[in-house]
Every structure is written in C-alpha cells, then in structure tokens.
Amino acid sequence: MTVIVAENDGFCVGVKKAVDTAFTVPAENTYVLGDLIHNEDVVKRISKRGIKKADALREVPDGARLLIRSHGVGKEVYDHCTRHQIDVVDCTCSFVKKTQKIVASKSAEGKTIAIAGHREHPEVIGLVGWCASEAYVFSSEEDDFGILKDKGVVLVSQTTFSEQRFLKIAENIQKVYPKSVEIFRTICYTTVRRQKEAQKIAKNCDAVLVLGGLHSSNTRKLCEIASAHCKNVIRLNNADDFKYEKIQYFKRVGVIAGASTPDWQTQEVLFKMANNNAEVQKATQTVAEETQQAEATTMAEVVQGIDRETRYRKGQILNVNIVSARDEGIYVSVSGKGEILIDKAELDCEEYSRESYAGKIGEDINVMVVETNPKVKLSEKKVKKIQEEEALLKDVEAGKEFTVVCTGYNKGGLTAELGTYPVFVPAREIRAGFVKDLEKYTGKNLRLKLIEIRKERRKEIIASQRVILEAEREEREAAKAEKEAAFFDSVHVGDIVEGKVERATSFGAFVSVNGFDCLAHISDLSWTGVKEVKDVLTIGKRYQFQVLKIDRDSKKVSIGYKQLQPQPWDLAAEKYAEGDVVHGKVVRIVPFGAFVELEKGIDGLVHVSQISHEWLENPTSVLSIGEEIDAQILAFNPEEHKITLSIKALQPAPEVEYPREHDDGGKPQRQKKSKRSNRGNYSEEEEYSGWSESFEGASISELLGSDDEK
C-alpha cells in the first residue's frame, strides 16, 4: 500500500499561535470564549491546564484574563472587556484581522457589507460584529442577492471559505450590481493551497482519509473537495476512528488533515496504518516463501525421464540412485551396477552433512559426467547449471534481453560467454554510430538481444546491444511526448503546483513539476526582490508554486513562488505599531525627507521636519544613503502602506538663550527657550504616498480574468 500524506496539513499559522498561547499563558483565572479551535482532543488538553471555557461574556468575571480565539470576535466583545477590566489576550488570525478592518472601514462609509461564508461560523459572526451598516451573509451562489441595497456593495469572504464558491458568489453579485461592487479576496492563501492539494491527492488515490474535528469548517470543505474526485473518502475525528479493514484493499491511500488538526493526531493515524500494513506484509511474505518452496520441488522433476546409460562420456547426463552417505560425499549406483563417489563439493546443496543425505538413500538424482579418465567423476551441480542455461537459451530465442560481461574483442566486434555458450557482438551492433575503441568495453556489462544462433559453432550466440538502446530511446521520446501532452492538458494558469528545484541560474530556477521543467524567474521568487535563487529556494527541495504563463508551442511554463507568499505589508500589522522605536537604513533622499527601509519591502518616511530639531534646507546635510538610524513611529497605516517616522522624537530638544529687554541693572538679559522652527509646516503634496493592493476595489472581471484564464 502506498500512503500519500498532504504536505500542507496540520495547524495553520493562526491556529498554531492560538494553541501555543493557550499552553503558555498562566491558567489561573484565564478563560477562553467558546472552543479555542474545532478539535475536541486539543480543547480537552487546554481544559486540563485549568483554562476555563466561557460560552458567553457574562460568564467571565471582572478582572479575569480572556483568550480571543483565531476566529476573532465582534467589536462589542472588546468594549465589554474594557468596561469590566478584563485582560484580553488576542489570538485573532492576522488574515481575519485584515478582513475585520475592511468591514469596519467600508461599513463606516455607509456601504452594504456582503460576506461569503457560513453565518453560524464564529469568524463570520465576528465580522458582522464590526459592521456599522447593514451586513448580509451568503453561503451559496444560488442565494438571493437582490436583497442587497443598490448604494454600494462591498464583498469579503470568510478566510476558510471555498475559493471556487467565493468566485461564483462574486460573479452573481456583479450581475445584479455591475457598477457598484467592491470585491476583497480575503480567503487565506494557506486555505487555497490546502484545497488545491486535497483535490490533487484525491484524484490520484483509491481512498482518502480526512482527519479533523467534526465541527471544523475547513476540514469539512477538504472532505467535500476530496469526495468530488474520489469515491472512497473517510472522515476521521481522531485516530480512534481509524479502522484498517476499511482501507486494506486499496493500493494508494491519501491522508489529509484540517487546519485545526495537530501533527500528533496525524502521526497516530499513520502509526496505526504502518503497524497494520506490516502485519499484512508479513503474512504475504510467508505465503510467497511457501510458494517458492513448492516451485523448487517442481523444478527437481524437470530432469526426470532422461535415458539411463552405462557407457560414460563427458557431458553425459545420468539418472543415478543414492546407495549410501559418507563424510566425503555420497555413493550412487548407475543402472544398478557398481558404486561411484560423488564428492560433496559437487552436490547441489548449500552445506553438506552426512545425516541430511542419509535420509535420501534410495532416491534418484540427475548428475553429469565431468571426467572419464582416469576415473569417472560425477556432478549434480553441473546438471542444474545446464538446466538453467537451457532455460535461459529458450528465453533468449524468444527475444528476452540478457546480460553478459565482455571478455575480449577482435576486429569484428566483442566476445563474451553466456554460461557455456560463446557470445559475439558485431561492432555495428554495439551502439548507434561507429565504435572506434573496442578495448574499452572489456570487463563491462553488455545488455543484449539475440540476432541468431550459429549451431555449426557450438551454438554461438550472435547478439546486439544497439537494438535495445534504440528501442529505449524511442520509448523515452514517446513517453516524454505523452507525458508532456498530459502535463499541458492538466495544467492551467493560476493552478497551484508542487515542484522540486533542480537547478539555479542567474535569471531564475528550473523546477520539475510532474517531471516537466518549469521556470521560476528570479523576479517571481520574492516580493522584496533577490539577487540569487539560493536566497529563497534550496536545490533539491520541494515547494508550492503558482502557474503564471503557459506556452504549449514552445513547451515553456512560467511559475511563481512569491504569489503564494504573504507580502511584507500583509504581516506589518503584527510587527509594528505607533510609538515603536525601529531601526532602519536610509535608502532614498528627496527634498521633503528621507525614506528608511525597516525591512525588505517596507519603507517609512522621515519628513524633513522630523529629522532634526534644527531647521534643514535639505535632508542631505545630516543624512546619507546607506546610513543606519533609529526612529520612532508617529503614524502607521498598513492598509495604505504608510509609516511616518521621526528621528528627532528620540533626541532631546536643545535649549537656546534669547536676550530679554532689560534687567534691574539696565543690561539686556537672556532667557532659555526650546529651540523651534516655524518651518515645520509643509503642504500635503509633500507627504509620502504609498500604494494599494492590486485587488482591493477591483472589479469582478479583473479578479476572474478572461474566459481562457478561468
């Protein structure tokens, strides 16, 4: 049985963060609102730590600690916790957080919010809780979309929703309101990857095990996808549900786990499969050994019926009777006349013992005459060898390939031996093309097929290696063409594929996808840009890629790695906040300020007024390209990709003395005053502006692409 385990299984990033937090946060006076994740075994382990489950906010006492699960909650939960001094440990998934911000922002503008998802799912309930205007939930493309108000519709998705169903819902809403729909594709990229992999495994397996909590939405979707492509899909809550007899007759079994399934549950199932499979293999091996013994007994009967002769000649086959067994060998009788010793070294046995052959006295065996002068010598081993050679010669005559070692050469070709038969390979039959140096083949293995047998020369075998090599080349080319055709029939732009990085060049990496070389250009490896492939990918390792372009005529496929990775700004909210002190490098200087790289792909702006307490005509007077600086975040807007920084906020304001008009003695006096500049005002045109996600606010046609791309 072949077992195929999904690579993208087990906890997703958001669930792992929530579970890790639940196992590390102090358990005393700590509550979790609902089940932390949809997995009964994990929930039980968390409960054993002493963390209590609250089905409603009123069950959480004032001053307690509350874990917010990765699904997220509505705004009113945070407001309640603030009023009752409840310490919130927020484990909301970053992708869910992003969707919540979109919903809150757009609903505040008066837009009608449409959510593609399941209305009873905790994440969807939480999203609705951030809507200041009307919100509608759609779980099917067949729902009634006419209830949406024609004053601007914003569509988002539950992060674990089916991508195909989301696109259908978006398409149908667009038909109702073609000009007033903003679509945000908020499905988690790991969800899309899991669903693609589930489809691929189901297509290539006889049965599929889907492991995950019975109330897990994403696990249920994986089960639905697998069922669409495989007739034998078995849903498991945990390893206790696994029954080997349900899969024991399948050759290929796939194992898929939902995002709420811990690795140890998957390992338990695989362990049980391995143990049961080993027992089956052991039983099969025993049957195979018994069959081989029966065949060996049958082979001993092949030589029966050979005519007995009393006149000995070298090479003659005799049927003799065992009459006694001694330490040096056995004595046999030929046609009931006399006794001849067969040396124990010539008997067909692994290790001779007198006792073993004593029990065979009276049995007949077949032997060959190997010497007649000065006395007759017999061998049982030679008979077996001749039988094997005769059987082999029949196979050779039938066209079966055979292998020999080249023993020499002459002007015409190569020489060898097949048992006791001489073999000759003409020079033109060694390989395609002329072979000049025959000597280099001496001692090498030759793979041959029969051309003819010259019986006039003691059955000399004339053979060819060229016919085998040419046939294999044609077969490889045909297989390659067939494989390429099948590959191009199965792959489409936008597909998620798995490939092994074979080699790297200055312009990208060549990746083997189902045996076909695809190019991942270096510009499609990372959102932040890389100089060398090795900075992102490792030769010999397997990764997930997205198909970007297909050219069947030129047999070229372009794939991308970065398209499946989160962009730096998608994760920025987890790393930065207003008031943080950050370290970065000056990468660009303009008249109104300097751009500072905080990390690859994320820059912040230090306005000229925020560089120094002194007035500067040009930032270059104090900053230079490549200089590393510390700054404080004044403003942070991840949606617009903007970070405003201040260097002077980390510096003490200098004190400057100004002259007073008079003192008591009539002398001018100086007063201390913070040095300030009236040049701090600047126009909005000078402000740093970022860029938006390419899909935000896009039309459905832009999201779905052309008919060919669908």
Residue pairs with C-beta under 8 A, 6 or more apart in sequence:
1 247
1 248
1 250
1 251
1 252
1 253
1 273
1 277
2 251
2 252
2 253
3 253
3 254
3 255
3 270
3 273
4 201
4 204
4 205
4 252
4 253
4 254
4 255
5 254
5 255
5 266
5 270
6 194
6 197
6 198
6 201
6 254
6 255
6 256
6 257
7 197
7 498
7 542
7 544
8 190
8 193
8 194
8 197
8 544
9 194
9 211
9 255
9 256
9 257
9 258
9 261
9 266
10 257
10 259
10 261
10 262
10 263
10 266
11 19
11 259
11 260
11 261
11 262
11 263
12 93
12 188
12 190
12 191
12 259
13 93
13 94
13 190
14 70
14 91
14 92
14 93
14 94
14 95
14 96
14 188
15 37
15 70
15 93
15 259
15 260
17 70
17 91
17 93
18 36
18 37
18 67
18 69
18 70
18 91
19 36
19 37
19 42
19 46
19 262
21 67
21 89
21 91
22 32
22 36
22 46
22 49
22 51
22 67
22 91
23 45
23 46
23 49
25 51
25 65
25 67
25 89
26 65
27 49
27 50
27 51
28 50
29 61
29 63
29 64
29 65
30 50
30 51
30 52
30 64
30 65
30 66
30 67
30 89
31 51
31 52
31 53
31 54
31 59
31 60
31 64
31 65
31 66
31 67
32 46
32 51
32 52
32 53
32 54
32 66
32 67
32 69
33 54
33 57
33 60
33 66
33 67
33 68
33 69
33 73
33 77
34 53
34 54
34 55
34 69
34 122
35 43
35 53
35 69
35 215
36 42
36 43
36 46
36 67
36 69
36 70
36 91
37 43
37 69
37 70
37 213
37 216
37 260
38 212
38 213
38 215
38 216
38 217
38 219
38 260
39 212
39 213
39 216
39 260
39 261
39 262
39 265
40 213
40 214
40 237
40 238
41 238
41 262
41 265
42 260
42 262
43 53
47 53
51 67
54 60
54 66
57 77
57 80
60 66
60 84
60 86
62 84
62 85
62 86
63 84
63 85
63 86
63 87
64 86
64 87
65 86
65 87
65 89
66 81
66 86
66 87
66 88
66 89
67 89
67 91
68 77
68 88
68 89
68 90
68 91
68 92
69 91
69 92
69 122
70 91
70 92
70 93
70 96
71 92
71 93
71 96
71 121
71 122
71 123
71 126
72 92
72 93
72 96
72 97
72 100
72 122
72 123
72 126
72 127
73 92
73 122
73 126
73 129
74 125
74 126
74 127
74 128
74 129
74 130
75 104
75 129
75 130
76 129
77 129
78 88
80 86
81 87
81 88
92 100
93 159
93 188
94 570
94 571
94 573
94 574
95 159
95 186
95 188
96 123
96 126
96 127
96 159
97 573
98 186
98 570
98 573
99 127
99 156
99 157
99 159
99 184
99 186
100 126
100 127
100 130
101 639
102 154
102 156
102 184
102 186
103 113
103 115
103 127
103 130
103 131
103 135
103 154
103 156
104 130
104 131
104 132
105 639
106 113
106 154
106 182
107 113
107 130
107 131
107 132
107 133
107 135
107 154
108 132
108 133
109 152
110 133
110 151
110 152
111 133
111 151
111 152
111 153
111 154
111 182
112 133
112 134
112 135
112 136
112 148
112 149
112 151
112 152
112 153
112 154
113 127
113 131
113 133
113 134
113 135
113 136
113 153
113 154
113 156
114 135
114 136
114 137
114 138
114 145
114 148
114 153
114 154
114 155
114 156
114 173
115 124
115 127
115 128
115 135
115 136
115 137
115 138
115 155
115 156
115 157
115 158
116 138
116 139
116 155
116 156
116 157
116 158
116 161
116 165
116 166
116 169
116 170
117 123
117 124
117 127
117 137
117 138
117 139
117 157
117 158
117 161
118 124
118 137
118 139
118 158
118 161
118 217
119 125
119 137
119 139
121 158
121 217
123 158
123 159
123 160
124 137
124 158
127 135
127 156
127 158
128 135
128 137
134 149
136 147
136 148
138 145
138 169
140 165
140 169
141 165
141 168
141 169
141 171
141 172
143 169
145 172
145 173
145 176
146 176
148 173
148 176
148 177
150 177
150 180
151 180
152 180
152 182
153 173
153 177
153 180
153 181
153 182
154 181
154 182
154 184
155 169
155 170
155 173
155 181
155 182
155 183
155 184
156 184
156 186
157 166
157 184
157 185
157 186
157 187
158 187
158 217
159 186
159 187
159 188
159 191
160 187
160 188
160 191
160 217
160 218
160 221
160 259
161 187
161 191
161 221
162 195
162 221
162 224
162 225
163 187
163 191
163 192
163 195
166 185
166 187
167 703
167 704
170 181
170 183
170 700
170 703
170 704
171 700
171 704
173 181
173 700
174 181
174 183
174 699
174 700
174 701
181 699
181 700
182 696
182 697
183 695
183 698
183 699
183 700
183 703
184 695
184 696
185 695
185 703
189 564
189 565
189 566
190 259
191 218
191 259
192 496
193 496
193 544
193 564
194 218
194 222
194 256
194 259
195 221
195 222
195 225
196 495
196 496
197 256
197 496
197 498
198 208
198 210
198 222
198 225
198 226
198 256
199 225
199 226
199 228
199 229
200 498
201 208
201 226
201 254
201 256
202 208
202 225
202 226
202 227
202 228
202 229
202 230
202 233
202 254
203 229
203 230
204 252
204 254
205 230
205 250
205 252
205 253
205 254
206 230
206 232
206 250
206 251
206 252
206 253
207 230
207 232
207 233
207 234
207 246
207 247
207 250
207 252
207 253
207 254
208 226
208 230
208 232
208 233
208 234
208 253
208 254
208 255
208 256
209 234
209 236
209 242
209 247
209 253
209 254
209 255
209 256
209 269
210 219
210 222
210 223
210 226
210 233
210 234
210 235
210 236
210 256
210 257
210 258
211 219
211 236
211 238
211 255
211 256
211 257
211 258
211 261
211 265
211 266
211 269
212 218
212 219
212 222
212 236
212 237
212 257
212 258
212 259
212 260
212 261
213 219
213 237
213 258
213 260
213 261
214 235
214 237
216 258
216 259
216 260
216 261
218 258
218 259
218 260
219 257
219 258
219 259
219 260
219 261
222 256
222 258
223 233
223 235
226 233
226 254
226 256
227 233
230 254
232 247
232 250
234 246
234 247
235 241
236 242
236 269
238 265
238 268
239 265
239 268
239 269
239 271
239 272
242 269
242 272
242 273
244 272
244 273
244 276
244 277
247 253
247 273
248 276
248 280
253 273
255 266
255 269
255 270
257 265
257 266
299 387
302 387
303 317
303 319
303 366
303 383
303 387
304 319
304 366
306 317
306 318
306 319
306 366
308 318
308 319
308 334
308 335
309 316
309 318
309 335
310 334
310 335
310 337
312 318
312 369
312 372
312 376
313 369
313 372
314 369
314 370
314 371
314 372
315 368
315 369
316 368
316 369
317 366
317 367
317 368
317 369
317 383
317 386
318 334
318 366
318 367
318 368
318 369
318 378
319 364
319 365
319 366
320 332
320 333
320 334
320 340
320 364
320 365
320 366
320 367
320 378
321 332
321 333
321 336
321 362
321 363
321 364
322 330
322 331
322 332
322 357
322 360
322 361
322 362
322 363
322 364
322 365
323 331
323 332
323 333
323 339
323 361
324 330
324 331
324 339
324 361
325 331
325 354
325 355
325 357
325 358
325 360
325 361
326 341
326 354
327 354
328 341
328 343
328 344
329 341
329 342
329 343
329 344
329 345
329 346
329 347
329 352
330 341
330 342
330 344
330 347
330 357
331 339
331 340
331 341
331 342
332 339
332 340
332 342
332 365
332 367
332 378
333 339
333 340
334 340
340 376
340 378
342 367
342 378
342 379
342 380
343 377
344 352
346 367
346 370
346 377
346 378
346 379
346 380
346 381
346 382
347 357
347 380
347 381
348 380
348 381
348 383
348 384
349 356
365 380
366 380
366 383
367 378
367 379
367 380
367 382
367 383
368 378
368 379
368 380
368 382
368 383
368 386
369 376
369 377
369 378
370 377
370 378
370 379
370 382
371 377
385 419
386 420
388 419
389 418
389 419
389 420
389 421
392 402
392 418
392 419
393 418
393 421
393 459
395 402
396 402
396 418
396 450
396 461
397 450
397 453
399 449
399 450
400 449
401 447
401 448
401 449
401 468
402 418
402 447
402 448
402 449
402 463
403 445
403 446
403 447
403 448
404 416
404 417
404 418
404 423
404 445
404 446
404 448
405 416
405 443
405 444
405 445
405 446
406 414
406 415
406 416
406 425
406 441
406 442
406 443
406 444
406 445
406 446
407 415
407 416
407 417
407 442
408 414
408 415
408 442
409 415
409 438
409 439
409 441
409 442
412 424
412 426
412 427
413 424
413 425
413 426
413 427
413 428
413 429
413 430
413 438
414 424
414 425
414 427
414 430
414 438
414 441
414 446
415 422
415 423
415 424
415 425
416 422
416 423
416 424
416 425
416 446
417 423
418 461
421 458
421 459
421 460
421 461
422 457
422 458
422 460
422 461
423 448
423 460
423 461
423 463
424 460
424 461
424 462
424 463
425 446
425 448
425 462
425 463
425 464
425 465
426 462
426 464
427 434
427 435
427 438
428 466
429 451
429 463
429 464
429 465
429 466
429 467
430 438
430 441
430 465
430 466
431 465
431 466
431 469
432 466
432 469
432 470
446 463
446 465
447 465
447 468
448 463
448 464
448 465
448 468
449 463
449 464
449 465
449 467
449 468
450 461
450 462
450 463
451 462
451 463
451 464
452 462
453 459
453 460
453 461
453 462
454 460
454 462
483 514
483 515
483 516
484 516
484 555
487 513
487 514
487 515
487 516
488 550
488 552
490 514
491 497
491 513
491 547
491 550
491 557
492 547
492 550
493 547
493 548
493 549
493 550
493 708
493 709
494 546
494 547
494 705
494 709
495 546
495 547
496 544
496 545
496 546
496 547
496 564
497 513
497 514
497 518
497 544
497 545
497 546
497 547
497 559
498 513
498 542
498 543
498 544
498 545
499 511
499 512
499 513
499 518
499 542
499 543
499 545
499 559
500 511
500 512
500 540
500 541
500 542
501 509
501 510
501 511
501 533
501 537
501 538
501 539
501 540
501 541
501 542
501 543
502 509
502 510
502 511
502 512
502 517
502 539
503 509
503 510
503 539
504 510
504 532
504 533
504 534
504 537
504 539
505 533
506 522
507 521
507 522
508 519
508 520
508 521
508 522
508 523
508 524
508 525
508 533
509 519
509 520
509 522
509 525
509 533
509 537
510 517
510 518
510 519
510 520
511 517
511 518
511 519
511 520
511 543
511 545
511 559
512 518
513 545
513 557
513 559
516 557
518 545
518 547
518 557
518 558
518 559
519 556
519 557
519 558
519 559
520 537
520 545
520 558
520 559
520 560
520 561
521 558
521 560
522 530
522 532
522 533
523 529
524 548
524 558
524 559
524 560
524 561
524 562
524 563
525 533
525 535
525 536
525 537
525 560
525 561
525 562
526 535
526 536
526 561
526 562
526 565
526 600
527 562
527 565
527 567
527 568
527 601
528 568
528 600
528 601
529 600
530 536
536 561
537 543
537 561
543 561
544 561
544 564
545 559
545 560
545 561
545 564
546 559
546 560
546 561
546 563
546 564
547 557
547 558
547 559
548 558
548 559
548 560
548 563
549 556
549 557
549 558
550 556
550 557
550 558
551 557
567 601
568 599
568 600
568 601
568 602
569 601
569 602
569 638
569 641
572 602
572 638
572 643
573 638
576 582
576 598
576 633
576 636
576 638
576 643
577 633
577 636
578 633
578 634
578 635
578 636
579 632
579 633
580 632
580 633
581 630
581 631
581 632
581 633
581 650
582 598
582 604
582 630
582 631
582 632
582 633
582 645
583 598
583 628
583 629
583 630
584 596
584 597
584 598
584 604
584 628
584 629
584 631
584 645
585 596
585 597
585 626
585 627
585 628
585 629
586 594
586 595
586 596
586 597
586 623
586 624
586 625
586 626
586 627
586 628
586 629
587 595
587 596
587 597
587 603
587 625
587 626
588 594
588 595
588 603
588 625
589 595
589 619
589 620
589 623
589 624
589 625
590 619
591 608
591 618
591 619
592 607
592 608
592 682
592 686
593 605
593 606
593 607
593 608
593 610
593 611
593 619
593 686
593 688
594 605
594 606
594 611
594 619
594 623
595 603
595 604
595 605
595 606
595 688
596 603
596 604
596 605
596 606
596 629
596 631
596 645
597 603
598 604
598 643
602 643
603 643
604 631
604 633
604 643
604 644
604 645
605 642
605 643
605 644
605 645
605 687
605 688
606 619
606 629
606 631
606 645
606 646
606 647
607 644
607 682
607 686
607 687
607 688
608 616
608 618
608 619
608 682
609 677
609 679
609 680
609 682
610 634
610 644
610 645
610 646
610 647
610 648
610 649
611 619
611 622
611 623
611 647
611 648
612 622
612 647
612 648
612 651
613 648
613 651
613 653
613 654
613 675
613 676
613 677
614 675
614 677
615 677
615 679
616 622
623 629
629 647
630 647
630 650
631 645
631 646
631 647
631 649
631 650
632 645
632 646
632 649
632 650
633 643
633 644
633 645
634 644
634 645
634 646
634 649
635 642
635 643
635 644
636 642
636 643
636 644
637 643
637 690
639 692
640 690
640 692
641 690
641 691
641 692
642 688
642 689
642 690
644 688
653 674
653 675
654 674
654 675
655 672
655 673
655 674
655 675
656 672
656 673
656 674
656 675
657 670
657 671
657 672
657 673
658 670
658 671
658 673
659 668
659 669
659 670
659 671
660 668
660 669
660 670
660 671
661 668
662 668
662 669
663 669
695 702
695 703
704 710
